[in-house]
Amino acid sequence: MKKATAIKRFLLALFVLLVLAGLVAIFRPSGGGSIGQTVTFSDGTTMTLKAVTYGTQHRYLGGGWEQRLLSLLPRKLAAKLSSQQSTLTMGRPSVALWFERVGTGPATGDPQFVLCDASGYGICGLSGGLRMGATGSWIEGWAFEFWPRRERTFTLRIYEQGKRYPDAKSLGEFTLRNPAPDKYPVWTAQEPPLTAREGDLSVTLFDVTAGVGRGANKWKPAPNPTVSTTRVGFRVERNGQPTKEWEITSVKASDATGNFLAGIRSTSQERDAEYVELQPYPWPAEQAWKLRVGLSQRSNFVASQLWTLRGVPSSGEVPTNTAATQTNLQGALVQYAGQLPNMRGKTFFNFRVTPARPDYRFMLVKAVDDRGVETSLHGTFEAIPSWVVGVPIPNWGFALETNATSYDLTLALHQTRYVEFLVRPRIISTNEAAPR
């Protein structure tokens, strides 16, 4: 009897503790001490932090106890209960910050979000966004798939862009709880130069410098975190000789805490070197970054990689003879899909490649107009393949001038080649924080 009573008391105490823990989780601020904090822009527009969510699907329910109760429920049940709410969906686990914005500003452009690690070093960038409500009084969610993960908290700073580039002013900062703190491993690596090989290609990574400016300013410290990039320098050789046949087209950077950042802000060539600017990029306090570098062929393609589409009208009309507007290259179906509307005198000639070939690149090799004049490429886009009402959206586009009647387009589909580096970055600027 006494044993049964003791078990009942234990279960009752456990139930009470679980209820209390649930109430604490529901009613404590979801993002740390900064929930409810406001920043004010120069034109009077305000942004107030209302809630912070974590996961791949983010929903805003008002920022109160309902928001926190939803976060404790199983994913499917939470999705069902909030099905009428707008959802911000991300491809990877992310932190979403929900703000109430009152006013139509700032007049100088969208606010700039900078995430800072324990040292105060800030990285600027976004992964996705969602806006709900009427202009001048709306709720907006901004999601980040990367954030400082080693400490229990990290800092968000909001900047207002200045009237002149690259001016920016910090308006305030928010302390946020890290949703995924852990004892992550510590990678170690050497500083450049490092060389990696892939077949007959060798790539030397000779420069990884964080905290520099953009473009022509990449040799100088960045004036503030909103324009801070990492300068990465490469030299490419084939069979032991410098080559221009291959170029750097992708750099995916990751660190030991699970941050993964893909994308290149810009590229440039100087003498025998290629430079890539990364923004955003991992925090330099991480002593090693892993870089997966993709190289794309520029020239000297073989016949099995090439397709020439003749007599493509600049009017946007797609020829009815489908046999003439599609072909098979490298095991994929390549289709001409018409044009986008003219934009500033440019016409985008669009193509679909199916199935998707993530390790291949599709490029315009040459365009000759009906007068026999070779035309320059004025822009390109690459998109993740998607569908609208059962119709696949083009995932490659090439911009040409529209002052001709038709074009002969020569295109190439070829495989990307990859090399990897584990490298220690160098910091050139303090980025408004103490250097490492």
PyMOL commands that set and color helices and strands:
alter all, ss='L'
color gray80, all
select helices_A, chain A and resi 2-27+65-72+75-81+215-217+225-227+303-305+322-324
alter helices_A, ss='H'
color red, helices_A
select strands_A, chain A and resi 38-40+46-59+87-102+112-116+122-124+128-134+137-144+153-161+168-177+194-198+201-212+229-238+241-242+246-254+260-262+266-270+273-278+289-297+306-313+326-329+332-339+346-354+360-369+379-382+387-388+391-392+396-401+406-415+417-423+426-427
alter strands_A, ss='S'
color yellow, strands_A
deselect
rebuild
show_as cartoon
